Amino acid sequence: MVIYTSDIAQLRGYKMTTEVSNKLDVKELDFLLSLISDTLHIYEYPTSAIFSAVTRCAITGYLYGITNADSPDLTNHSIGVFRQLTTHAQKQPKYDWFAEWSQKLVEAVRARKLTEDKTF
């Protein structure tokens, strides 16, 4: 069974143009983690860049689907959702893969920033 973000929005009682609360519930976090996992499994050799892109697209697509608005706050809100996903994953052993990928991504970004700083 395929569940679209608009279906989740309707289940939560959202009208498609209403604001999204800042905190997603456990079902929504599980849904996003499942979506990200399923998408990552398509790739034979996923990288931190692929993890980042897949996660960003899943989060922003989900948020766009429940608000149906291209808001400038969408990017800021998606960062908050990423943090929620990471926190949720750290509490659930079945989501260790997400916590590990998140850590790899943080390390890759940090290393890239150090490299960029040295080039100036």
Jmol script that loads the backbone (N, CA, C; Angstrom):
load data "model"
ATOM      1  N   MET A   1       0.837  -1.171   0.000  1.00  0.00           N
ATOM      2  CA  MET A   1       0.000   0.000   0.000  1.00  0.00           C
ATOM      3  C   MET A   1       0.888   1.243   0.000  1.00  0.00           C
ATOM      4  N   VAL A   2       0.619   2.150  -0.884  1.00  0.00           N
ATOM      5  CA  VAL A   2       1.363   3.401  -0.974  1.00  0.00           C
ATOM      6  C   VAL A   2       0.574   4.481  -0.249  1.00  0.00           C
ATOM      7  N   ILE A   3       1.273   5.220   0.622  1.00  0.00           N
ATOM      8  CA  ILE A   3       0.639   6.330   1.327  1.00  0.00           C
ATOM      9  C   ILE A   3       1.304   7.608   0.866  1.00  0.00           C
ATOM     10  N   TYR A   4       0.531   8.515   0.345  1.00  0.00           N
ATOM     11  CA  TYR A   4       1.052   9.787  -0.118  1.00  0.00           C
ATOM     12  C   TYR A   4       0.983  10.812   1.008  1.00  0.00           C
ATOM     13  N   THR A   5       1.828  11.825   0.909  1.00  0.00           N
ATOM     14  CA  THR A   5       1.859  12.839   1.967  1.00  0.00           C
ATOM     15  C   THR A   5       0.514  13.513   2.139  1.00  0.00           C
ATOM     16  N   SER A   6      -0.236  13.670   1.062  1.00  0.00           N
ATOM     17  CA  SER A   6      -1.549  14.297   1.197  1.00  0.00           C
ATOM     18  C   SER A   6      -2.475  13.411   2.030  1.00  0.00           C
ATOM     19  N   ASP A   7      -2.306  12.072   1.931  1.00  0.00           N
ATOM     20  CA  ASP A   7      -3.098  11.155   2.747  1.00  0.00           C
ATOM     21  C   ASP A   7      -2.748  11.312   4.219  1.00  0.00           C
ATOM     22  N   ILE A   8      -1.448  11.442   4.522  1.00  0.00           N
ATOM     23  CA  ILE A   8      -1.017  11.644   5.905  1.00  0.00           C
ATOM     24  C   ILE A   8      -1.603  12.950   6.433  1.00  0.00           C
ATOM     25  N   ALA A   9      -1.581  13.980   5.610  1.00  0.00           N
ATOM     26  CA  ALA A   9      -2.120  15.272   6.025  1.00  0.00           C
ATOM     27  C   ALA A   9      -3.597  15.143   6.364  1.00  0.00           C
ATOM     28  N   GLN A  10      -4.324  14.417   5.528  1.00  0.00           N
ATOM     29  CA  GLN A  10      -5.746  14.252   5.788  1.00  0.00           C
ATOM     30  C   GLN A  10      -5.968  13.427   7.055  1.00  0.00           C
ATOM     31  N   LEU A  11      -5.116  12.421   7.284  1.00  0.00           N
ATOM     32  CA  LEU A  11      -5.233  11.624   8.499  1.00  0.00           C
ATOM     33  C   LEU A  11      -5.006  12.479   9.736  1.00  0.00           C
ATOM     34  N   ARG A  12      -4.095  13.443   9.634  1.00  0.00           N
ATOM     35  CA  ARG A  12      -3.823  14.329  10.761  1.00  0.00           C
ATOM     36  C   ARG A  12      -4.874  15.428  10.881  1.00  0.00           C
ATOM     37  N   GLY A  13      -5.748  15.558   9.905  1.00  0.00           N
ATOM     38  CA  GLY A  13      -6.779  16.578   9.957  1.00  0.00           C
ATOM     39  C   GLY A  13      -6.326  17.923   9.412  1.00  0.00           C
ATOM     40  N   TYR A  14      -5.210  17.948   8.687  1.00  0.00           N
ATOM     41  CA  TYR A  14      -4.737  19.206   8.110  1.00  0.00           C
ATOM     42  C   TYR A  14      -5.552  19.549   6.884  1.00  0.00           C
ATOM     43  N   LYS A  15      -5.763  20.810   6.702  1.00  0.00           N
ATOM     44  CA  LYS A  15      -6.163  21.292   5.403  1.00  0.00           C
ATOM     45  C   LYS A  15      -4.848  21.547   4.700  1.00  0.00           C
ATOM     46  N   MET A  16      -4.801  21.374   3.425  1.00  0.00           N
ATOM     47  CA  MET A  16      -3.534  21.409   2.713  1.00  0.00           C
ATOM     48  C   MET A  16      -2.857  22.781   2.748  1.00  0.00           C
ATOM     49  N   THR A  17      -3.533  23.816   3.175  1.00  0.00           N
ATOM     50  CA  THR A  17      -2.901  25.129   3.206  1.00  0.00           C
ATOM     51  C   THR A  17      -2.570  25.588   4.623  1.00  0.00           C
ATOM     52  N   THR A  18      -2.812  24.735   5.629  1.00  0.00           N
ATOM     53  CA  THR A  18      -2.543  25.142   7.000  1.00  0.00           C
ATOM     54  C   THR A  18      -1.074  24.981   7.341  1.00  0.00           C
ATOM     55  N   GLU A  19      -0.659  25.660   8.394  1.00  0.00           N
ATOM     56  CA  GLU A  19       0.721  25.567   8.863  1.00  0.00           C
ATOM     57  C   GLU A  19       0.948  24.223   9.524  1.00  0.00           C
ATOM     58  N   VAL A  20       2.162  23.757   9.434  1.00  0.00           N
ATOM     59  CA  VAL A  20       2.550  22.500  10.046  1.00  0.00           C
ATOM     60  C   VAL A  20       3.087  22.803  11.437  1.00  0.00           C
ATOM     61  N   SER A  21       2.757  21.937  12.380  1.00  0.00           N
ATOM     62  CA  SER A  21       3.333  22.125  13.707  1.00  0.00           C
ATOM     63  C   SER A  21       4.836  21.869  13.622  1.00  0.00           C
ATOM     64  N   ASN A  22       5.571  22.428  14.556  1.00  0.00           N
ATOM     65  CA  ASN A  22       7.019  22.290  14.537  1.00  0.00           C
ATOM     66  C   ASN A  22       7.475  20.889  14.890  1.00  0.00           C
ATOM     67  N   LYS A  23       6.667  20.121  15.590  1.00  0.00           N
ATOM     68  CA  LYS A  23       7.067  18.793  16.033  1.00  0.00           C
ATOM     69  C   LYS A  23       6.215  17.741  15.344  1.00  0.00           C
ATOM     70  N   LEU A  24       6.891  16.820  14.667  1.00  0.00           N
ATOM     71  CA  LEU A  24       6.176  15.718  14.032  1.00  0.00           C
ATOM     72  C   LEU A  24       5.939  14.626  15.064  1.00  0.00           C
ATOM     73  N   ASP A  25       4.861  13.864  14.877  1.00  0.00           N
ATOM     74  CA  ASP A  25       4.615  12.777  15.816  1.00  0.00           C
ATOM     75  C   ASP A  25       5.402  11.532  15.395  1.00  0.00           C
ATOM     76  N   VAL A  26       5.373  10.516  16.234  1.00  0.00           N
ATOM     77  CA  VAL A  26       6.179   9.306  16.031  1.00  0.00           C
ATOM     78  C   VAL A  26       5.828   8.620  14.715  1.00  0.00           C
ATOM     79  N   LYS A  27       4.549   8.568  14.375  1.00  0.00           N
ATOM     80  CA  LYS A  27       4.134   7.924  13.121  1.00  0.00           C
ATOM     81  C   LYS A  27       4.730   8.640  11.917  1.00  0.00           C
ATOM     82  N   GLU A  28       4.759   9.957  11.973  1.00  0.00           N
ATOM     83  CA  GLU A  28       5.328  10.728  10.867  1.00  0.00           C
ATOM     84  C   GLU A  28       6.842  10.511  10.770  1.00  0.00           C
ATOM     85  N   LEU A  29       7.507  10.489  11.909  1.00  0.00           N
ATOM     86  CA  LEU A  29       8.954  10.245  11.908  1.00  0.00           C
ATOM     87  C   LEU A  29       9.255   8.848  11.374  1.00  0.00           C
ATOM     88  N   ASP A  30       8.478   7.854  11.807  1.00  0.00           N
ATOM     89  CA  ASP A  30       8.660   6.486  11.310  1.00  0.00           C
ATOM     90  C   ASP A  30       8.407   6.411   9.809  1.00  0.00           C
ATOM     91  N   PHE A  31       7.376   7.124   9.355  1.00  0.00           N
ATOM     92  CA  PHE A  31       7.058   7.157   7.927  1.00  0.00           C
ATOM     93  C   PHE A  31       8.234   7.715   7.125  1.00  0.00           C
ATOM     94  N   LEU A  32       8.776   8.843   7.571  1.00  0.00           N
ATOM     95  CA  LEU A  32       9.897   9.458   6.861  1.00  0.00           C
ATOM     96  C   LEU A  32      11.140   8.568   6.891  1.00  0.00           C
ATOM     97  N   LEU A  33      11.432   7.964   8.019  1.00  0.00           N
ATOM     98  CA  LEU A  33      12.591   7.078   8.111  1.00  0.00           C
ATOM     99  C   LEU A  33      12.428   5.863   7.204  1.00  0.00           C
ATOM    100  N   SER A  34      11.226   5.343   7.116  1.00  0.00           N
ATOM    101  CA  SER A  34      10.954   4.216   6.218  1.00  0.00           C
ATOM    102  C   SER A  34      11.130   4.631   4.753  1.00  0.00           C
ATOM    103  N   LEU A  35      10.629   5.801   4.421  1.00  0.00           N
ATOM    104  CA  LEU A  35      10.757   6.324   3.059  1.00  0.00           C
ATOM    105  C   LEU A  35      12.225   6.524   2.688  1.00  0.00           C
ATOM    106  N   ILE A  36      12.986   7.105   3.593  1.00  0.00           N
ATOM    107  CA  ILE A  36      14.410   7.342   3.343  1.00  0.00           C
ATOM    108  C   ILE A  36      15.144   6.009   3.196  1.00  0.00           C
ATOM    109  N   SER A  37      14.853   5.065   4.076  1.00  0.00           N
ATOM    110  CA  SER A  37      15.493   3.747   4.018  1.00  0.00           C
ATOM    111  C   SER A  37      15.192   3.047   2.696  1.00  0.00           C
ATOM    112  N   ASP A  38      13.927   3.038   2.311  1.00  0.00           N
ATOM    113  CA  ASP A  38      13.542   2.389   1.052  1.00  0.00           C
ATOM    114  C   ASP A  38      14.250   3.011  -0.140  1.00  0.00           C
ATOM    115  N   THR A  39      14.385   4.323  -0.122  1.00  0.00           N
ATOM    116  CA  THR A  39      15.046   5.010  -1.238  1.00  0.00           C
ATOM    117  C   THR A  39      16.542   4.732  -1.239  1.00  0.00           C
ATOM    118  N   LEU A  40      17.173   4.734  -0.079  1.00  0.00           N
ATOM    119  CA  LEU A  40      18.614   4.455  -0.011  1.00  0.00           C
ATOM    120  C   LEU A  40      18.947   3.039  -0.471  1.00  0.00           C
ATOM    121  N   HIS A  41      18.028   2.096  -0.222  1.00  0.00           N
ATOM    122  CA  HIS A  41      18.284   0.710  -0.616  1.00  0.00           C
ATOM    123  C   HIS A  41      18.294   0.517  -2.131  1.00  0.00           C
ATOM    124  N   ILE A  42      17.839   1.483  -2.865  1.00  0.00           N
ATOM    125  CA  ILE A  42      17.885   1.410  -4.327  1.00  0.00           C
ATOM    126  C   ILE A  42      19.324   1.520  -4.818  1.00  0.00           C
ATOM    127  N   TYR A  43      20.126   2.288  -4.085  1.00  0.00           N
ATOM    128  CA  TYR A  43      21.515   2.544  -4.488  1.00  0.00           C
ATOM    129  C   TYR A  43      22.424   1.408  -4.027  1.00  0.00           C
ATOM    130  N   GLU A  44      23.257   0.952  -4.944  1.00  0.00           N
ATOM    131  CA  GLU A  44      24.191  -0.120  -4.600  1.00  0.00           C
ATOM    132  C   GLU A  44      25.248   0.370  -3.612  1.00  0.00           C
ATOM    133  N   TYR A  45      25.758   1.575  -3.839  1.00  0.00           N
ATOM    134  CA  TYR A  45      26.782   2.154  -2.972  1.00  0.00           C
ATOM    135  C   TYR A  45      26.402   3.590  -2.598  1.00  0.00           C
ATOM    136  N   PRO A  46      25.489   3.746  -1.633  1.00  0.00           N
ATOM    137  CA  PRO A  46      25.128   5.111  -1.252  1.00  0.00           C
ATOM    138  C   PRO A  46      26.292   5.832  -0.567  1.00  0.00           C
ATOM    139  N   THR A  47      26.341   7.130  -0.754  1.00  0.00           N
ATOM    140  CA  THR A  47      27.381   7.966  -0.147  1.00  0.00           C
ATOM    141  C   THR A  47      26.707   8.975   0.785  1.00  0.00           C
ATOM    142  N   SER A  48      27.518   9.731   1.485  1.00  0.00           N
ATOM    143  CA  SER A  48      26.962  10.782   2.348  1.00  0.00           C
ATOM    144  C   SER A  48      26.175  11.798   1.531  1.00  0.00           C
ATOM    145  N   ALA A  49      26.672  12.100   0.328  1.00  0.00           N
ATOM    146  CA  ALA A  49      25.966  13.056  -0.538  1.00  0.00           C
ATOM    147  C   ALA A  49      24.603  12.507  -0.958  1.00  0.00           C
ATOM    148  N   ILE A  50      24.546  11.220  -1.263  1.00  0.00           N
ATOM    149  CA  ILE A  50      23.270  10.610  -1.645  1.00  0.00           C
ATOM    150  C   ILE A  50      22.323  10.590  -0.446  1.00  0.00           C
ATOM    151  N   PHE A  51      22.842  10.218   0.725  1.00  0.00           N
ATOM    152  CA  PHE A  51      22.027  10.239   1.944  1.00  0.00           C
ATOM    153  C   PHE A  51      21.458  11.634   2.182  1.00  0.00           C
ATOM    154  N   SER A  52      22.297  12.639   2.040  1.00  0.00           N
ATOM    155  CA  SER A  52      21.872  14.020   2.247  1.00  0.00           C
ATOM    156  C   SER A  52      20.763  14.398   1.278  1.00  0.00           C
ATOM    157  N   ALA A  53      20.955  14.090   0.009  1.00  0.00           N
ATOM    158  CA  ALA A  53      19.965  14.456  -1.013  1.00  0.00           C
ATOM    159  C   ALA A  53      18.646  13.724  -0.804  1.00  0.00           C
ATOM    160  N   VAL A  54      18.720  12.440  -0.541  1.00  0.00           N
ATOM    161  CA  VAL A  54      17.507  11.640  -0.339  1.00  0.00           C
ATOM    162  C   VAL A  54      16.745  12.142   0.885  1.00  0.00           C
ATOM    163  N   THR A  55      17.473  12.395   1.959  1.00  0.00           N
ATOM    164  CA  THR A  55      16.841  12.858   3.193  1.00  0.00           C
ATOM    165  C   THR A  55      16.218  14.235   3.000  1.00  0.00           C
ATOM    166  N   ARG A  56      16.957  15.132   2.369  1.00  0.00           N
ATOM    167  CA  ARG A  56      16.440  16.485   2.123  1.00  0.00           C
ATOM    168  C   ARG A  56      15.186  16.432   1.258  1.00  0.00           C
ATOM    169  N   CYS A  57      15.211  15.638   0.197  1.00  0.00           N
ATOM    170  CA  CYS A  57      14.047  15.540  -0.693  1.00  0.00           C
ATOM    171  C   CYS A  57      12.845  14.923   0.017  1.00  0.00           C
ATOM    172  N   ALA A  58      13.086  13.900   0.826  1.00  0.00           N
ATOM    173  CA  ALA A  58      11.985  13.261   1.555  1.00  0.00           C
ATOM    174  C   ALA A  58      11.344  14.252   2.530  1.00  0.00           C
ATOM    175  N   ILE A  59      12.172  14.965   3.267  1.00  0.00           N
ATOM    176  CA  ILE A  59      11.650  15.906   4.264  1.00  0.00           C
ATOM    177  C   ILE A  59      10.919  17.063   3.594  1.00  0.00           C
ATOM    178  N   THR A  60      11.551  17.707   2.626  1.00  0.00           N
ATOM    179  CA  THR A  60      10.902  18.863   2.001  1.00  0.00           C
ATOM    180  C   THR A  60       9.666  18.437   1.209  1.00  0.00           C
ATOM    181  N   GLY A  61       9.721  17.275   0.575  1.00  0.00           N
ATOM    182  CA  GLY A  61       8.537  16.772  -0.131  1.00  0.00           C
ATOM    183  C   GLY A  61       7.382  16.519   0.818  1.00  0.00           C
ATOM    184  N   TYR A  62       7.701  15.943   1.948  1.00  0.00           N
ATOM    185  CA  TYR A  62       6.679  15.678   2.954  1.00  0.00           C
ATOM    186  C   TYR A  62       6.079  16.981   3.483  1.00  0.00           C
ATOM    187  N   LEU A  63       6.949  17.907   3.841  1.00  0.00           N
ATOM    188  CA  LEU A  63       6.461  19.193   4.358  1.00  0.00           C
ATOM    189  C   LEU A  63       5.653  19.942   3.304  1.00  0.00           C
ATOM    190  N   TYR A  64       6.128  19.925   2.068  1.00  0.00           N
ATOM    191  CA  TYR A  64       5.387  20.583   0.996  1.00  0.00           C
ATOM    192  C   TYR A  64       4.019  19.919   0.812  1.00  0.00           C
ATOM    193  N   GLY A  65       4.004  18.591   0.917  1.00  0.00           N
ATOM    194  CA  GLY A  65       2.750  17.856   0.731  1.00  0.00           C
ATOM    195  C   GLY A  65       1.706  18.171   1.775  1.00  0.00           C
ATOM    196  N   ILE A  66       2.135  18.421   3.012  1.00  0.00           N
ATOM    197  CA  ILE A  66       1.127  18.697   4.043  1.00  0.00           C
ATOM    198  C   ILE A  66       0.802  20.177   4.159  1.00  0.00           C
ATOM    199  N   THR A  67       1.610  21.043   3.545  1.00  0.00           N
ATOM    200  CA  THR A  67       1.275  22.469   3.573  1.00  0.00           C
ATOM    201  C   THR A  67       0.820  22.970   2.216  1.00  0.00           C
ATOM    202  N   ASN A  68       1.257  22.293   1.155  1.00  0.00           N
ATOM    203  CA  ASN A  68       0.965  22.682  -0.223  1.00  0.00           C
ATOM    204  C   ASN A  68       1.377  24.127  -0.486  1.00  0.00           C
ATOM    205  N   ALA A  69       2.474  24.519   0.134  1.00  0.00           N
ATOM    206  CA  ALA A  69       2.954  25.887  -0.040  1.00  0.00           C
ATOM    207  C   ALA A  69       4.470  25.876  -0.101  1.00  0.00           C
ATOM    208  N   ASP A  70       5.014  26.655  -1.009  1.00  0.00           N
ATOM    209  CA  ASP A  70       6.462  26.776  -1.115  1.00  0.00           C
ATOM    210  C   ASP A  70       6.882  27.964  -0.263  1.00  0.00           C
ATOM    211  N   SER A  71       7.075  27.695   0.995  1.00  0.00           N
ATOM    212  CA  SER A  71       7.357  28.751   1.959  1.00  0.00           C
ATOM    213  C   SER A  71       8.859  28.916   2.151  1.00  0.00           C
ATOM    214  N   PRO A  72       9.313  30.144   2.364  1.00  0.00           N
ATOM    215  CA  PRO A  72      10.730  30.339   2.669  1.00  0.00           C
ATOM    216  C   PRO A  72      11.129  29.637   3.968  1.00  0.00           C
ATOM    217  N   ASP A  73      10.147  29.401   4.834  1.00  0.00           N
ATOM    218  CA  ASP A  73      10.426  28.709   6.085  1.00  0.00           C
ATOM    219  C   ASP A  73      10.573  27.201   5.901  1.00  0.00           C
ATOM    220  N   LEU A  74      10.280  26.697   4.706  1.00  0.00           N
ATOM    221  CA  LEU A  74      10.354  25.260   4.450  1.00  0.00           C
ATOM    222  C   LEU A  74      11.761  24.726   4.716  1.00  0.00           C
ATOM    223  N   THR A  75      12.786  25.461   4.290  1.00  0.00           N
ATOM    224  CA  THR A  75      14.164  25.024   4.511  1.00  0.00           C
ATOM    225  C   THR A  75      14.488  24.996   5.993  1.00  0.00           C
ATOM    226  N   ASN A  76      14.136  26.057   6.708  1.00  0.00           N
ATOM    227  CA  ASN A  76      14.384  26.091   8.147  1.00  0.00           C
ATOM    228  C   ASN A  76      13.627  24.991   8.872  1.00  0.00           C
ATOM    229  N   HIS A  77      12.394  24.784   8.478  1.00  0.00           N
ATOM    230  CA  HIS A  77      11.591  23.746   9.110  1.00  0.00           C
ATOM    231  C   HIS A  77      12.168  22.369   8.809  1.00  0.00           C
ATOM    232  N   SER A  78      12.697  22.172   7.602  1.00  0.00           N
ATOM    233  CA  SER A  78      13.258  20.872   7.238  1.00  0.00           C
ATOM    234  C   SER A  78      14.499  20.561   8.072  1.00  0.00           C
ATOM    235  N   ILE A  79      15.264  21.576   8.448  1.00  0.00           N
ATOM    236  CA  ILE A  79      16.425  21.362   9.319  1.00  0.00           C
ATOM    237  C   ILE A  79      15.947  20.868  10.684  1.00  0.00           C
ATOM    238  N   GLY A  80      14.883  21.454  11.181  1.00  0.00           N
ATOM    239  CA  GLY A  80      14.308  21.014  12.448  1.00  0.00           C
ATOM    240  C   GLY A  80      13.804  19.581  12.377  1.00  0.00           C
ATOM    241  N   VAL A  81      13.196  19.217  11.258  1.00  0.00           N
ATOM    242  CA  VAL A  81      12.707  17.849  11.087  1.00  0.00           C
ATOM    243  C   VAL A  81      13.890  16.880  11.029  1.00  0.00           C
ATOM    244  N   PHE A  82      14.974  17.269  10.350  1.00  0.00           N
ATOM    245  CA  PHE A  82      16.161  16.421  10.311  1.00  0.00           C
ATOM    246  C   PHE A  82      16.662  16.157  11.730  1.00  0.00           C
ATOM    247  N   ARG A  83      16.684  17.178  12.554  1.00  0.00           N
ATOM    248  CA  ARG A  83      17.113  17.010  13.951  1.00  0.00           C
ATOM    249  C   ARG A  83      16.168  16.073  14.705  1.00  0.00           C
ATOM    250  N   GLN A  84      14.866  16.220  14.445  1.00  0.00           N
ATOM    251  CA  GLN A  84      13.892  15.328  15.085  1.00  0.00           C
ATOM    252  C   GLN A  84      14.112  13.885  14.653  1.00  0.00           C
ATOM    253  N   LEU A  85      14.373  13.685  13.363  1.00  0.00           N
ATOM    254  CA  LEU A  85      14.629  12.335  12.853  1.00  0.00           C
ATOM    255  C   LEU A  85      15.865  11.738  13.515  1.00  0.00           C
ATOM    256  N   THR A  86      16.918  12.538  13.638  1.00  0.00           N
ATOM    257  CA  THR A  86      18.154  12.062  14.248  1.00  0.00           C
ATOM    258  C   THR A  86      17.922  11.687  15.711  1.00  0.00           C
ATOM    259  N   THR A  87      17.237  12.534  16.442  1.00  0.00           N
ATOM    260  CA  THR A  87      16.937  12.253  17.851  1.00  0.00           C
ATOM    261  C   THR A  87      16.090  10.995  17.981  1.00  0.00           C
ATOM    262  N   HIS A  88      15.075  10.875  17.145  1.00  0.00           N
ATOM    263  CA  HIS A  88      14.200   9.699  17.164  1.00  0.00           C
ATOM    264  C   HIS A  88      14.999   8.441  16.821  1.00  0.00           C
ATOM    265  N   ALA A  89      15.865   8.528  15.843  1.00  0.00           N
ATOM    266  CA  ALA A  89      16.674   7.376  15.421  1.00  0.00           C
ATOM    267  C   ALA A  89      17.632   6.932  16.521  1.00  0.00           C
ATOM    268  N   GLN A  90      18.157   7.877  17.258  1.00  0.00           N
ATOM    269  CA  GLN A  90      19.094   7.539  18.335  1.00  0.00           C
ATOM    270  C   GLN A  90      18.410   6.794  19.481  1.00  0.00           C
ATOM    271  N   LYS A  91      17.105   6.921  19.590  1.00  0.00           N
ATOM    272  CA  LYS A  91      16.354   6.250  20.652  1.00  0.00           C
ATOM    273  C   LYS A  91      15.826   4.880  20.224  1.00  0.00           C
ATOM    274  N   GLN A  92      15.870   4.607  18.933  1.00  0.00           N
ATOM    275  CA  GLN A  92      15.304   3.370  18.397  1.00  0.00           C
ATOM    276  C   GLN A  92      16.400   2.537  17.729  1.00  0.00           C
ATOM    277  N   PRO A  93      16.748   1.382  18.273  1.00  0.00           N
ATOM    278  CA  PRO A  93      17.821   0.568  17.676  1.00  0.00           C
ATOM    279  C   PRO A  93      17.584   0.215  16.198  1.00  0.00           C
ATOM    280  N   LYS A  94      16.333   0.090  15.795  1.00  0.00           N
ATOM    281  CA  LYS A  94      16.071  -0.264  14.395  1.00  0.00           C
ATOM    282  C   LYS A  94      16.437   0.865  13.431  1.00  0.00           C
ATOM    283  N   TYR A  95      16.661   2.072  13.970  1.00  0.00           N
ATOM    284  CA  TYR A  95      17.051   3.209  13.136  1.00  0.00           C
ATOM    285  C   TYR A  95      18.519   3.606  13.333  1.00  0.00           C
ATOM    286  N   ASP A  96      19.315   2.684  13.853  1.00  0.00           N
ATOM    287  CA  ASP A  96      20.749   2.958  14.010  1.00  0.00           C
ATOM    288  C   ASP A  96      21.391   3.381  12.689  1.00  0.00           C
ATOM    289  N   TRP A  97      20.905   2.813  11.589  1.00  0.00           N
ATOM    290  CA  TRP A  97      21.460   3.146  10.269  1.00  0.00           C
ATOM    291  C   TRP A  97      21.343   4.647   9.999  1.00  0.00           C
ATOM    292  N   PHE A  98      20.214   5.258  10.407  1.00  0.00           N
ATOM    293  CA  PHE A  98      20.023   6.691  10.163  1.00  0.00           C
ATOM    294  C   PHE A  98      20.970   7.510  11.028  1.00  0.00           C
ATOM    295  N   ALA A  99      21.098   7.131  12.290  1.00  0.00           N
ATOM    296  CA  ALA A  99      22.004   7.847  13.186  1.00  0.00           C
ATOM    297  C   ALA A  99      23.444   7.764  12.664  1.00  0.00           C
ATOM    298  N   GLU A 100      23.828   6.591  12.150  1.00  0.00           N
ATOM    299  CA  GLU A 100      25.180   6.425  11.606  1.00  0.00           C
ATOM    300  C   GLU A 100      25.382   7.281  10.353  1.00  0.00           C
ATOM    301  N   TRP A 101      24.404   7.299   9.457  1.00  0.00           N
ATOM    302  CA  TRP A 101      24.512   8.124   8.254  1.00  0.00           C
ATOM    303  C   TRP A 101      24.535   9.605   8.613  1.00  0.00           C
ATOM    304  N   SER A 102      23.744   9.985   9.601  1.00  0.00           N
ATOM    305  CA  SER A 102      23.741  11.383  10.040  1.00  0.00           C
ATOM    306  C   SER A 102      25.119  11.793  10.546  1.00  0.00           C
ATOM    307  N   GLN A 103      25.750  10.899  11.312  1.00  0.00           N
ATOM    308  CA  GLN A 103      27.083  11.186  11.833  1.00  0.00           C
ATOM    309  C   GLN A 103      28.092  11.296  10.696  1.00  0.00           C
ATOM    310  N   LYS A 104      27.999  10.387   9.707  1.00  0.00           N
ATOM    311  CA  LYS A 104      28.894  10.448   8.538  1.00  0.00           C
ATOM    312  C   LYS A 104      28.714  11.765   7.791  1.00  0.00           C
ATOM    313  N   LEU A 105      27.463  12.192   7.662  1.00  0.00           N
ATOM    314  CA  LEU A 105      27.174  13.442   6.959  1.00  0.00           C
ATOM    315  C   LEU A 105      27.771  14.630   7.704  1.00  0.00           C
ATOM    316  N   VAL A 106      27.606  14.657   9.005  1.00  0.00           N
ATOM    317  CA  VAL A 106      28.172  15.746   9.812  1.00  0.00           C
ATOM    318  C   VAL A 106      29.689  15.776   9.654  1.00  0.00           C
ATOM    319  N   GLU A 107      30.317  14.605   9.695  1.00  0.00           N
ATOM    320  CA  GLU A 107      31.778  14.536   9.545  1.00  0.00           C
ATOM    321  C   GLU A 107      32.211  14.987   8.151  1.00  0.00           C
ATOM    322  N   ALA A 108      31.469  14.606   7.118  1.00  0.00           N
ATOM    323  CA  ALA A 108      31.808  15.007   5.745  1.00  0.00           C
ATOM    324  C   ALA A 108      31.684  16.522   5.577  1.00  0.00           C
ATOM    325  N   VAL A 109      30.640  17.096   6.123  1.00  0.00           N
ATOM    326  CA  VAL A 109      30.440  18.548   6.030  1.00  0.00           C
ATOM    327  C   VAL A 109      31.543  19.270   6.793  1.00  0.00           C
ATOM    328  N   ARG A 110      31.859  18.772   7.969  1.00  0.00           N
ATOM    329  CA  ARG A 110      32.915  19.369   8.784  1.00  0.00           C
ATOM    330  C   ARG A 110      34.262  19.313   8.046  1.00  0.00           C
ATOM    331  N   ALA A 111      34.571  18.164   7.444  1.00  0.00           N
ATOM    332  CA  ALA A 111      35.831  18.005   6.710  1.00  0.00           C
ATOM    333  C   ALA A 111      35.875  18.935   5.502  1.00  0.00           C
ATOM    334  N   ARG A 112      34.750  19.056   4.800  1.00  0.00           N
ATOM    335  CA  ARG A 112      34.695  19.951   3.637  1.00  0.00           C
ATOM    336  C   ARG A 112      34.887  21.398   4.068  1.00  0.00           C
ATOM    337  N   LYS A 113      34.274  21.777   5.172  1.00  0.00           N
ATOM    338  CA  LYS A 113      34.427  23.142   5.682  1.00  0.00           C
ATOM    339  C   LYS A 113      35.880  23.416   6.061  1.00  0.00           C
ATOM    340  N   LEU A 114      36.533  22.461   6.701  1.00  0.00           N
ATOM    341  CA  LEU A 114      37.956  22.630   7.042  1.00  0.00           C
ATOM    342  C   LEU A 114      38.817  22.792   5.787  1.00  0.00           C
ATOM    343  N   THR A 115      38.515  22.004   4.769  1.00  0.00           N
ATOM    344  CA  THR A 115      39.256  22.093   3.507  1.00  0.00           C
ATOM    345  C   THR A 115      39.039  23.443   2.856  1.00  0.00           C
ATOM    346  N   GLU A 116      37.799  23.921   2.843  1.00  0.00           N
ATOM    347  CA  GLU A 116      37.485  25.223   2.256  1.00  0.00           C
ATOM    348  C   GLU A 116      38.168  26.344   3.025  1.00  0.00           C
ATOM    349  N   ASP A 117      38.199  26.236   4.347  1.00  0.00           N
ATOM    350  CA  ASP A 117      38.843  27.257   5.174  1.00  0.00           C
ATOM    351  C   ASP A 117      40.332  27.346   4.891  1.00  0.00           C
ATOM    352  N   LYS A 118      40.969  26.223   4.593  1.00  0.00           N
ATOM    353  CA  LYS A 118      42.408  26.198   4.327  1.00  0.00           C
ATOM    354  C   LYS A 118      42.755  26.760   2.961  1.00  0.00           C
ATOM    355  N   THR A 119      41.778  26.802   2.044  1.00  0.00           N
ATOM    356  CA  THR A 119      42.062  27.279   0.696  1.00  0.00           C
ATOM    357  C   THR A 119      42.039  28.794   0.598  1.00  0.00           C
ATOM    358  N   PHE A 120      41.562  29.473   1.616  1.00  0.00           N
ATOM    359  CA  PHE A 120      41.491  30.940   1.572  1.00  0.00           C
ATOM    360  C   PHE A 120      42.713  31.572   2.166  1.00  0.00           C
TER     361      PHE A 120
END
end "model"
wireframe off; spacefill off
backbone 0.3
color backbone group
